[in-house]
Amino acid sequence: MDLVLFDLDNTLLNGDSDFAWAQFLIAKGVLDREVQEAKNIAFYEDYKAGTLDIFAFLDFQLAPLARHPRAQLDAWHREFLETSIRPMITPQARQLVDGHLASGALVAIVTATNSFVTGPIAREFRIPHLVATIPAQEGGAFTGKARGVPAFQAGKIERVDAWLESLGLYAGSFERSWFYSDSRNDLPLLERVSNPIAVDPDDTLRAHAVEHGWPVISLRA
């Protein structure tokens, strides 16, 4: 059996679900535009530059989940999926995922974006496993904090290893492994698999991929 891992934002999606979710809430009037939009843009620029403070970002990103009942959050997310996410999914991305699923590989999305935002997106792709940052809950309600290690940079390796262990597997269980990503932030996990693939990569990842002979592909129309 093969292992196939996909980053989500700017890889399978032609856009960033984390950034888009905050912008969606701003547009709905749930978040204050004047205060929150500048913060959202600043965090996104830090992420692209490889300088993101993941814990400060999670405090910003998860706080709205704690202010609203789950039923309301789910209703907003259904609208978000339809209006913001589906337009980001290209035919090339669906075809790539479908090919790996049809091969019988163990397939997962591995993303720093929290599982509330990304769970429905994984289901949209029919990908059965999601390794994501987990929003903490108490009594069925979100607390506004993360639980455990964020699935970010080297944290993705720790979270993937824990997920595989929960299945009775480990990295050496697979004859071949793939990880598809666009970002310099994913270099630790890219260097761990047998087949690292740079997808519409940022400049740092593109240079690293070219230097090391990694394939560089595009999933955008």
C-alpha positions as CSV (number, residue, x, y, z in Angstrom):
1,M,0.0,0.0,0.0
2,D,1.1,3.5,-0.8
3,L,0.7,6.7,1.4
4,V,-0.5,9.9,-0.2
5,L,-0.7,13.1,1.7
6,F,-2.0,16.4,0.4
7,D,-1.6,19.9,1.8
8,L,-4.9,21.8,1.4
9,D,-4.5,25.6,1.1
10,N,-3.0,26.8,-2.2
11,T,-2.4,23.1,-3.1
12,L,-5.7,21.2,-3.5
13,L,-7.4,24.6,-3.3
14,N,-6.7,27.5,-5.5
15,G,-6.8,29.7,-2.5
16,D,-6.5,29.6,1.3
17,S,-9.4,28.2,3.3
18,D,-8.2,29.8,6.6
19,F,-7.9,33.2,5.1
20,A,-11.2,32.8,3.2
21,W,-13.1,31.7,6.4
22,A,-12.1,34.8,8.2
23,Q,-13.0,37.0,5.2
24,F,-16.4,35.1,5.0
25,L,-17.2,35.9,8.6
26,I,-16.2,39.6,8.0
27,A,-18.5,39.8,5.0
28,K,-21.3,38.3,7.1
29,G,-20.8,40.9,9.8
30,V,-19.8,38.3,12.3
31,L,-16.3,39.9,12.7
32,D,-15.6,43.6,12.6
33,R,-14.1,44.5,9.3
34,E,-12.0,47.4,10.4
35,V,-10.2,45.5,13.2
36,Q,-10.2,41.9,11.8
37,E,-9.4,42.3,8.1
38,A,-6.0,43.9,8.7
39,K,-5.1,41.2,11.2
40,N,-6.2,38.4,8.8
41,I,-4.2,39.9,5.9
42,A,-1.1,40.3,8.2
43,F,-1.2,36.7,9.4
44,Y,-1.6,35.5,5.8
45,E,1.4,37.4,4.7
46,D,3.4,36.0,7.6
47,Y,2.4,32.5,6.6
48,K,3.5,33.0,3.0
49,A,6.8,34.5,4.3
50,G,7.4,31.5,6.6
51,T,7.3,33.7,9.7
52,L,3.9,32.9,11.1
53,D,3.5,32.7,14.9
54,I,1.1,29.8,14.8
55,F,-0.1,30.2,18.4
56,A,-1.0,33.9,17.9
57,F,-2.7,33.0,14.7
58,L,-4.8,30.2,16.3
59,D,-5.9,32.6,19.0
60,F,-7.2,34.9,16.3
61,Q,-8.6,32.2,14.0
62,L,-10.3,30.0,16.7
63,A,-11.8,32.7,18.8
64,P,-15.0,33.1,16.7
65,L,-15.8,29.4,17.1
66,A,-16.2,30.0,20.8
67,R,-18.7,32.8,20.4
68,H,-21.4,31.0,18.5
69,P,-23.4,27.8,18.9
70,R,-22.3,24.9,16.8
71,A,-25.6,24.9,14.8
72,Q,-25.0,28.4,13.6
73,L,-21.3,27.7,12.8
74,D,-22.4,24.7,10.8
75,A,-24.9,26.7,8.8
76,W,-22.4,29.4,8.1
77,H,-19.9,26.7,7.0
78,R,-22.4,25.2,4.5
79,E,-22.7,28.6,2.9
80,F,-18.9,29.1,3.0
81,L,-18.3,25.7,1.3
82,E,-20.7,26.6,-1.5
83,T,-19.8,30.2,-2.1
84,S,-16.1,30.3,-1.2
85,I,-14.6,26.8,-1.4
86,R,-16.1,25.0,-4.3
87,P,-15.0,27.8,-6.7
88,M,-11.4,27.1,-5.4
89,I,-11.5,23.4,-6.5
90,T,-10.1,22.9,-10.0
91,P,-10.8,19.8,-12.2
92,Q,-7.1,19.0,-12.1
93,A,-7.2,18.8,-8.3
94,R,-10.2,16.5,-8.3
95,Q,-8.6,14.3,-10.9
96,L,-5.4,14.0,-9.0
97,V,-7.1,13.0,-5.8
98,D,-9.5,10.6,-7.6
99,G,-6.5,8.9,-9.2
100,H,-4.8,8.2,-5.9
101,L,-8.0,7.1,-4.2
102,A,-8.7,4.7,-7.1
103,S,-5.2,3.2,-6.7
104,G,-6.0,2.0,-3.2
105,A,-3.5,4.2,-1.5
106,L,-4.1,5.5,2.1
107,V,-4.9,9.1,1.4
108,A,-5.1,12.1,3.8
109,I,-5.2,15.8,3.9
110,V,-2.5,17.3,6.2
111,T,-3.2,20.9,7.0
112,A,-2.5,23.5,9.6
113,T,-6.0,24.9,9.1
114,N,-8.3,23.7,11.9
115,S,-10.5,20.7,11.5
116,F,-13.8,22.6,11.8
117,V,-13.0,24.5,8.6
118,T,-11.3,21.6,6.8
119,G,-13.4,18.6,7.7
120,P,-16.2,19.4,5.2
121,I,-13.6,20.2,2.6
122,A,-12.0,16.8,3.0
123,R,-15.4,15.2,2.5
124,E,-16.0,17.3,-0.6
125,F,-12.9,15.7,-2.1
126,R,-14.0,12.2,-0.7
127,I,-10.7,12.0,1.1
128,P,-11.3,9.7,4.1
129,H,-8.6,11.0,6.5
130,L,-7.8,14.5,7.8
131,V,-4.8,15.5,9.9
132,A,-5.4,19.0,11.0
133,T,-5.1,21.4,13.9
134,I,-7.8,20.5,16.4
135,P,-10.0,23.1,18.0
136,A,-10.4,22.3,21.7
137,Q,-13.9,21.7,23.0
138,E,-15.6,21.6,26.4
139,G,-19.2,20.3,26.8
140,G,-19.6,20.2,23.0
141,A,-18.7,23.8,22.5
142,F,-15.4,25.2,21.1
143,T,-13.2,27.0,23.6
144,G,-11.3,29.2,21.1
145,K,-8.0,27.3,21.7
146,A,-6.2,24.5,20.0
147,R,-5.8,21.0,21.4
148,G,-2.4,19.4,21.1
149,V,0.3,20.2,18.6
150,P,-0.7,22.3,15.7
151,A,-0.3,20.6,12.3
152,F,2.2,23.2,11.2
153,Q,5.7,22.9,9.9
154,A,7.5,20.1,11.9
155,G,4.2,19.7,13.8
156,K,2.8,18.0,10.7
157,I,5.3,15.2,11.1
158,E,4.3,14.7,14.7
159,R,0.6,14.7,13.9
160,V,1.0,12.3,10.9
161,D,3.0,9.9,13.0
162,A,0.3,9.9,15.7
163,W,-2.4,9.4,13.1
164,L,-0.5,6.5,11.5
165,E,0.1,4.9,14.9
166,S,-3.6,5.1,15.6
167,L,-4.1,2.9,12.5
168,G,-1.4,0.4,13.6
169,L,1.0,1.8,11.0
170,Y,4.2,3.9,10.8
171,A,6.1,5.7,8.0
172,G,8.0,2.5,7.1
173,S,4.8,0.6,6.5
174,F,4.6,2.0,3.0
175,E,6.5,1.0,-0.1
176,R,6.0,4.6,-1.5
177,S,4.8,7.8,-0.1
178,W,3.8,11.2,-1.6
179,F,3.3,14.6,-0.2
180,Y,1.9,17.4,-2.3
181,S,2.4,21.0,-1.1
182,D,2.8,24.6,-2.3
183,S,4.6,26.0,0.8
184,R,8.1,26.4,2.3
185,N,6.4,25.7,5.6
186,D,5.9,22.1,4.6
187,L,9.6,21.3,3.8
188,P,10.0,19.1,6.9
189,L,7.3,16.7,5.8
190,L,8.2,17.0,2.1
191,E,11.7,15.8,3.0
192,R,10.3,12.8,4.8
193,V,8.4,11.2,2.0
194,S,9.8,9.2,-1.0
195,N,8.0,11.4,-3.5
196,P,7.8,15.1,-2.6
197,I,5.8,17.1,-5.1
198,A,5.8,20.9,-5.3
199,V,2.4,22.2,-6.4
200,D,2.2,25.8,-7.7
201,P,5.0,26.5,-5.1
202,D,6.1,29.6,-3.5
203,D,9.5,30.9,-4.5
204,T,11.4,29.2,-1.7
205,L,9.9,25.8,-2.3
206,R,10.3,26.1,-6.0
207,A,14.0,26.8,-5.7
208,H,14.4,23.9,-3.2
209,A,12.4,21.6,-5.5
210,V,14.5,22.5,-8.6
211,E,17.8,22.1,-6.6
212,H,16.7,18.6,-5.4
213,G,15.1,17.4,-8.6
214,W,11.6,17.3,-7.2
215,P,8.7,17.4,-9.6
216,V,6.9,20.8,-9.9
217,I,3.3,20.7,-11.0
218,S,0.3,23.0,-11.3
219,L,-3.3,22.1,-10.4
220,R,-4.7,25.5,-11.6
221,A,-6.6,26.2,-14.7
